[in-house]
Amino acid sequence: MAETLISPGVLSRENDQSQITAQPIQAGAALIGPTVLGKPGIPTLVTTYSEYLATFGSTFLSGSDDYSFLTSDAAFNYFQNAGTSLLVTRVTSGSFSPASSSEVSSGEGSLNSGITTYATNAFNLTGSTGGTDSGVTNYTSSRDGTGAVFTIITSDSQSLTSIDVTTAGSGYEVGETLTFPSASLGATKPNGEDLVITLASSNIDFTNVFTLETLGEGIVMNNSTPAEGAGGVLPSGSSNNIRWEITSPNTSRGVFSLIIRQGNDTTNSKSVLESFTNVSLDPKASNYIARVVGDTTTNILGGDTTPYLQESGSFPNASRYVRVKSVNLKTPDYFDNNGVAKPAFADFIPQAQSGSFAGAVGDIVTDGQNFNQNINIQTQGLIGTDYTQAINLLANKDDYQYNIISTPGLIYSISAHKTQLDTLISNTENRGDAIVVMDLETYASTVTAVGTAAASLDTSYAAAYWPWLQITDSNSGQLVWVPASTVIPGVYAYTDSVSESWFAPAGINRGGLGTVRQAERKLTQANRDSLYINKVNPIASFPGKGIVVFGQKTLQTQASALDRVNVRRLLITLKGYISQISDNLVFEQNSAATRNTFLSQVNPYLESVQQRQGLYSFKVVMDSTNNTADVIDRNQLIGAIYLQPTKTAEYIYLDFNILPTGATFPS
């Protein structure tokens, strides 16, 4: 029963209003572009640059030199400037597929049809044409169940009677010897020494226990031929591909360990990327290899215009490099009721061995191409349509959250790129929660051309910067020219880290480009004026202060608060948080209590934004004045939010007044 006063008195009540207001879910940047590694078309979240390198690779060889894609440079600059999360989508040209592991052999197998190891001069006989044969020179075999039929051929091409050989057990092992008594070679043949064959791994067809598949795609993942060289070196081993190793097989326990190694390591100096210890082939066990490593793969369906992702597999991927494609020899209930390993399963446990991967298709650079000379530096060997599917996939705001998106390498003035960038802007406007950082012109363009390109765009959800910039590539160490969109997301990230998203990502305090060595050209005041009038943000070079972003206009043509980046990003932040609150109210009762729940969360948050210099003033209305009976009958809940965003001081006028001696200064 509610407490109340019946007769005069004092009633003390508690109203807890100290709840901490939940903060917005933080979203980072999104990058679309080519990479060395990774699965094409699948947006992947990375939180550090080292994680980016592990997932998407670093440099690639082109024209006998190492190069990096603009995507890698953009990722490095973003994390270098305090970026916290990056959603990367790899784009490629042509078909790409993963590589599969070479055979993971079980403990035993069947004899193959081409045994080549035998004891030299182990057998003497007299051929039918006379004379003494000094030894067996060749023989063939064919499998027949657990046995094999051998045909022995002498050096003078005389064929002996076929010999049927079988051994006990379910198969053959490396090191096992097959002995053919001389007496068994036929009554017409004189007795001599026995023929002894010691089986090597090349003599046995082993059953493949399981197959691994790389998560990365493209021929860079291939590494199976030729075979390992001295010291276990893979001739095509590199830091971009991987190899596998089986260690510690234990048939009494039914377990073994799987190690994923870097492709360019050696036997004596192993570079272990991941290890999965004591895994089994028992699908009912918690250490089942597919359960521990993962077996999920993701495919893109729906074409370029309406793409969506579909996952298949039973267990999420725990490995960053491989998945279990199939398990061919399973050991359900490996132990009997007495806890003893079942003999039938013992041969299924893989041997201690190592191997690599093969079968992938897709190359990022054609043989002999020089990245900077034979491929247009802006397109990085791709065409605009290679980006279409990724751009449309990232239009789904429910699945992919980000507040900045950039496609370094797509240039608006290149006709083959215009359609994709227009689509990117349109999708971002529909999302309403991000801003596009884009490039308008190619390297070696002019102020006039950049202004002309900007004039054809009208949106507050995109911003353009110029000119191009020279940086030191973090992977190759070379000086490279990059479009501004490669480094600007890092400026936004730095602004967020030292202040708030509604502060201008520009000026000496927040717009400094510490990783840039020089701009393509030093802009004069007149150049900067011309660019700013045309909605392009100039990147200025100031003696003693370095390279600085000196503008924060969006590409909106009409003069309003939204023609500034800081205001657009303020709205993105506020809409994102308030939408998160509103999501929790869908299907709740349309009552005053629900409206008060909304107000009790939104008002304190907007007050905090006001205190942090994001707003001059605000007002939130969600009551009976805008939620009348007819509105409620239509199952609607309406809120009105009025904002006065804080403006930035971009034009500072200082009046220096010269007064005569003895004059009084104005108060």
N, C-alpha and C positions, 0 to 999 in steps of 0.2 A: 504494500500500500504506500502511496506517495505521502511524504511527510507534509504536514500543513499546520497552521496555527488556528486553533479554535478560540482561545481566549488570549488576551494580551500577553506578549512574551517575546523572546528572541530565539530564532531558530538559525543555527549555523549549518550551511550547506557547502559542499565542495563541487566545483566545476573544473574538471581537469582540462585545461587548454594548453598543456605543455607538450603535446605530441609533436615530435620532430617531423617537419614536412619532408616528404620523400623528394629526393632530387631527381632531375630528369635522367633518363638512360643516356649515357654518353655515346655518341656516334662519331666515328672518325671519317677519314677520307676514303674514296674509292678510286682505283686506277684501272684503266682498261688499256692493254697493250701487249706486245709480244714479249715473251720471256724464253729463257733457255730450257727450263724444265717446267714440270707441272702438267696437269690435265687441262687441255684446252676447253674454254667455255664455262668452267665451273668456278664461280666466285669463292675465293678462299680467304679467310680472315687470318692475318698475321699480326703479331703484336710487337715484334722486334725486327731489326734488320737482319740479324743472324737467322731468325726463323724464316724470313723472306728468302735468304740465300739457300737455306736447306730445302725449301719448297720449290723455288723458282730458278735457282741457279745464279751464276754470276756472269762470266764472260764466255764467248764462243769464238772459234777460229774462223777467220775470213781473210783471204788474200795473204796468208802466212802471218797474220797479226791477230791479237786479241781485241775484241770489242765488247761493249756492253750495250744493251738496248736502253732507250730512253726510260722505259719502265723501271729499270734497276736504278738509274740515276735519280728518278723521282722518288722512289721508295727510300733511298739513302738520305736524300735531303729532308724528306718528311720526318723520318725517325731522328735524324740529326738535330732537328729543331723541336724536339719534345713531343712529336706525334706519338699517340698511344695505340691506335688500332688502324689497320689498313686493309681494305677489302680489295683484293687483286683478282682480276679476271684475265687469264691468258688468251690471246687471240693468235691464230696461226693461219697459214695459207695452205690449202690442200688437206689431204687426209692424214691423220695422226692416230697411232694406236700404241698401247703399252707393249712392253717386252715380257716374255715368260721365262721362268727359270729352266735351265738345262736339267736333265733328269736327276731327281733326288732318289738314289738307289736304295732298295731294301737290302736286307742282309744276304739273301740268296737269290739266284735266278736260274735261268735255263741256258744251256749251251747255245751259242750262236752258230751261224752257218759259215764262219770263216776263221777258224782257229789258226793262229800263226805262230804260236809258241810251242816248241817241242825240243826234246833233248837231241842235239846234233849227234849223228853217228850212233844213235842208241839202238839201231836195228840193222842187221845185215841179212841179205837174202840173195838168191841166184835167180836172175830173170829168166823168163821162158826162152829168150833168144840166146842164152848162154852168158857166161861171164858173171863176175861178182859185183853186186851193187853196193856201193860204199855207204849208203844211207837213204833215208826217206827224204825226198825233196819237196813233196807237196801232198796235201790231203784235203778233202772237203768233208763237210758234215751237214746233215739235215736234222732238224729237231723232230722228235717223235715222243710227245708226252714229256716225261722226266728224263728220257734217254736221248741218244743221238745215233744216227747211222753214219759211220765213217767209211770213206772209200780211200784207201791208201794207194798212192801213185809213186812209183819209183822214178829214179833219175832218167831211166831210159823209156819213160812214159808207159810202163807196164802197170796195169791196174790189178791190185790184189782183190781177193774176195771181200765184200763188204762185211764189216764187223759191227754187230749190234752191242752198244755199250749202255748200261744203266747203272745208276748209283743209288744207294739208299737215301732216304730223306726226300724232302720236297724240292730240292734244287741244288745248285752248285755254288761254291764259295771261291773267292780269290785265294790262291795258294794251294787249293786242293789238287791232287795229282790223279791222273787217269793212267792206269797201267794196262798195257796190252801184252799178255804173255806171248812169247814167240811161238809157242805151240799152238796158239789159237789162230795163227795166221794162215792155216791151211795145211793139209796133210802133204801136199806136194812141195811145200816150202821147207827148207832145212831149218832146224832150230837155231836161233841166234840169241842176241840180247833182247830183252823186253823193250817195247816202245813205251816211254814214259812222257806224258804231257803234263806240265805244271800250268795250271790255269791262271791267267792274268785277267785284269778287269776287262780288257778288250776281247777276251774269249767268251764272256758271259753276257747274255741279254738280261739285264736287271729290270724288275718291275718298278715303275715310277710310283713312289709312295704318295707324294702330293706335289702340286704345282703352285709356285708363287708367281705373282704378276706385279710388275712395277706400277706404282701410282702415277709416276711421270710417264709421258708419252713422247715418241719420236725416236729416231735411230740413234740419238745420243745415248740411249739406255742400252743399246745392244753391245754385248761384250763376250760372246761365247766362242768366236773363232778369230784367229787360230787359238790353239790351246795355250795353257799357261807356260810361260817361259821360265828361265832360271830364277830361283827365289820366289816362284809363284806369281810372277808379274804377268798381268794381262796386257797384251800389246796395245789394246785400245782402252785400257783403264784410265779413267780421269776422275777429277773431283766432282764431276757432274753425274757419274753413273755409280752403280753399286754392284756388289757381289754377295753371295750367301755362303754360309758354312754351317755344317752340322757337327756338333761336338757332344761328348759325354753320352753316347747311346747306352741305355741300360735295359736289357731285355727282362731282367727280373722285376723291375719296377715299371717297365713299359713307358719310359720317358726318354727324352733327349733334349738338347738345347739348340736353338736356332739363333745364329748371329748374322746381322746385316753389316757388311763392311763396305768401306769406300772403295771405289773401283781402282784407284791408283795406289793401293797399299801393297805390301809384300808379305810373304809368309813370316818373315822374322820381324817385321814392323807393321803389325796390323792396326788399321784405323777403324775401330768398332763404332758404328753409328747407333746401333740398337742391339739389344740381346733379350731373348725370350727363353728363360731357363725352365727346365723340367716340364716341357709341354708333352702332350700325348696325342695319340690317334683315336682315343676313346670319345665318341661324340656325346656320351652321357656324363663325361667328367668335366669339372670346372676348369681343368687345364688343357682342354681340347684345343689343338693348335688354331683352328679357325676361330674359336671363341677368344683366345688370347691375342692373336695377331689381328684378326678381323678379316671379313670376306666381302665387305660391301663395295659396290661400284655404282657410280652415278652416271646416268646417260641424259642427254638433252633431247627432248622430243618437242614437236610442235613447229619445227622449221624456224626460219629467221624472224618471222613477224610475231608469232605468239609462242615463244619458247617457254618451256618449263622443265624442271628436273624430275627425274624418277630414279629412285634408289632400288637396288636389288641386292639381296644378301641377307644372311641371318644374324650377323654380328657386326657391330660398328668397328671401324678401323682404329686400332690402337697404334699401329705402326704409321710413321710418317712417310715410309718409303715403299712398302709392299702390302699386298693383300694375299690371302690364300684363295687362289682361283678354284682349286678342286682338291679333294682328298680321295685318292684312289684306293688306299688300303686302310680301312677303318678297323678299330679294335673295340667294339662295344663290349662292355663288361670284361675287361682284360683279365681280371682275376676270377677264379672260381670261388665257391662258397667257403673254401678253406683259406682263401687269401693267396692262393698259388697262381702264378701266371700261367695262362693256358698255352700249351706248347704250339698250338696252331697259329698263335698271334706273334710268337717270338721273331719269326722271320720277317714280319712286317716293319719292325723298327728300323729306321734308316741307319746306314753305316756312317761312321765319321768320314766326312768328305766335304768338299767345297765346290762351288760352281758359280756360274754367272747367268746372264740373261741374253735373250735373242728374240727375233721375230717382230720387233717394233718397226713401224714405217713412219715417215714424215721427217723432213729436214728443214731447218730454219734458213739455211744458206746453201745455194747450189755450189757444187765443187768448183773451186777456182775463182769464185766471185770475191771481189774486194768490197767490203761493206760500205766504205765511204766513196769509192770510185764508181763501182758498177751498179750500186743500188742507190736510188734517191734517198738522201739522208732523212728527208721528212717522212717517207712512208715506211722506212726500215724493211723493205722487201715485201710489204703487204699492200693491199688495195683497200679502199674504203669499205667495200662490202664485207670484208673479213671481220669488221667490227659490228655489223648490224645485229647479229644474234645476241652478242654480249650486251649491247646497249639496250635492246628490248627486254632482255632477261632482268637487268637491273632496274627496270621500271617498276618492278613489284616491290612496293614499299613495305608490305607485310613481312617479306622474307629477308630483305636486305636494307639495313639501316646505315646511312652515311649522311654527312652534311656538306661534303665537298666532293665533286667528281671531276676527274681530269682524264684526257686521252692524249698524252704527249705523242706527237707524230701526226695527228690529224690537223690539217690546216684549212681554215674556212675558205680561203681564196683558191684552193685547189678544187676544181669542179668535181672531181671524183670523191672528195671528202665532204662536200657541202651537205648532201642528203643525210649522211650519218650524224653530222653535228646538229642539223636542224631537228632531227629525230631526238637526239640527246637533250636538246633544250626543251622540246615539247614534252618529253617524258618527265623532265625535272619540274616543269611548270605544273604538270598534272599531279606529281607527288607533293610539291609544295614544301619540301623539307630539306632542300639542298641547293647549292649554287654551283654552276658550271664554271670552271676556270678553263678558258679556251685560247687558242692561238689563231690569229687572223691572217698572217702572212708568212711566207717562207723566209729563209735566211737571205740576207742582202736585199731586202726590200726598202721602201721609202716611207717617210712620214705620211705623204699624200696617199699612197696605196693603202696603208693601214687605216687611215681615216675613212677612205672610201669603203673599205670592207666593213668597218663598224657601222657605217651609215645604213647598211641594209638590214641591220638587226635592231630589234626593239623588244627587250625583255629585262626585267629586274632580277631574273634568275641566272644570269650569266655575267661574267666580267672578263675583260681582255687586258693583257699587259704586253708591253713592247719596250725595247727590242730584244733580240736573242742574247744569250749570255754564255760566257765561257767558264767552264768549271773543270776541276780535276776529277776524272772518273775514279771512283773509289775502288774499283776492281782492277782496271787495267793500268791505272796511274797516268793515263794519257790526258792531255788537254783536249777537251771536246766542246763543240758549240751545241747548245740545247735551246729549245724554245722556252719561253718564260713559264709556261704551264708545268714545266718539269720542277721548278723550285717554288712556285707561289703557294701550293698546298702546305709546304713547310712554313711559310710566313703566317698562314692562317693558324697552323698548329702552335707556333710560338706565341702568337697573340692570345690564344686560348689559355696557354699555360701561365703567362705572366699577368694576364688581366682577365678579360671576359670576351665572349664572342661578339658582343655589341661594341667593342672598341675597334677603331679603324685599323685594319692590318696594313698599315702604311706609316711612313715617317721614320725619323732617325731612331726613335725609341723602340718601335716594333717592326719596322719595315726593312731593317738592315739585312743584307744578303751576305753573310759571312763566308759562305762556301763559294761565292762567285769571284773569279779573278778579274774579269773585266766585262763590260757590256759591248755588244757589237759596235755601237757608236755612242759617243758622249753627246747627250742631248743638250741643246741650248735652252735658254728660257723660252725662246720663241717656239722651239720644237715641242717643249712640254705644254705650252699654251695651246698649240694646234692640236696635239693629241687629246688633251683634256676636254677641249671644246667638242671633239668628236667622240667622246665617251671611251677613250682608250687611256689606260693608266700608264703613265710613263715610268720607266725605271731609270733613275738619274745617277750620275757619277759625280760625287762631291769630293774635292780634295780634303784629305784628312778624315773623311767620314765613310768613304767607301761607296759601294753600290747600294742604292736605297730605292725601295718602292715608294713613289711619290704621287700616288693617286689612289682613290678608292671608289671610283664610279662603277655602277653597273651599266649594262648596255641598254637601259631604258631611255627612250628619247624624251618623253615628257618630264619636265622638271617637277619633282615631288620628293618626299622623304625617301621613297624607295629607289631613287636613282643613286643611292649611296650603299656601298657594300655593308657597312656596319649596321644600317637599319634593316636591310634584307636579312642579315644573319641574326639580328635581334628577333625579327618576326619568325624566322625558322626555329630558333630556340624556344620562344614562347609557345608557338603553335605545337611544337613537339611535346612539350611538357603538359600543356593543357589537354591535348588529345589523349595522352596516356591516362590522365585522370578521367576523361570522359568515357574511355573504353570500359572502365569499371562500372559505369552507370547504365550501360545498355542493358535493357530488359529488367531494370529495377523499377520499383513503383514510381509512377509520375506524381510525386507528392512534394510537399514543402520540405519534408525531411531529406529527400534526395537532393533537392536544390540547395539546401543548407550544407549538405555534405560536399557538394561541388564548391560552394563559396568558401567553406572553411579551409579548403586546400589551395584554391587559386589565389585568394586575396593575400595570404601570408607570403606566397611565392612571389607575386608581383611586387609586394612591399620590399622583399629582399632584393629584387632586381632594381627597384627604385633607389634603394640605399647603395647599390653597387654601380650607380650612375648609368643605368640602362634606360630609365624612364624619368621624364619630368613629373608626370602624373598619370593616373589611370583610374578607371571606374569599371566595375563588373556588375551587370544587372542580370539577375535570373530570379524573378519573382512573379507574382500574379500579374504584373503590368505587361509583361511580354509572354506570359504563359497563361493565356486566357482559357476559358472553358472549351472554345472551339479548337484551340491549339492542342489541348490535352486530348480531346476526342479524336484528333488525327494521330495520336500516339507520338507526339513530338515534344521535345524539351528544348527550349530556346534560351540561349545565353547571349548577351551582348557585352563585348569587351571593348572599352574605349582606351586608346593608348596615345600618349604624347611622347614619342621616342626622343632620346637625347641626341642632339646634333653635334657634329664635330666642328672644331675651329680650323677651317681650311684656308681662310683668307684673313690674315692678321694685318691690321693697319696700325701703324705707330706714327702718331703725330708729334714731331719734334718742334716745339714753339720757342723761338728765340725772343727773349725779352730784354729791354734796356736795363742798365744798371740801376738798382734801387726799386725796380718794379716789384709789386707784391704778387706772389704766386697764388693762383686761384685755389680756393679750398675745395 
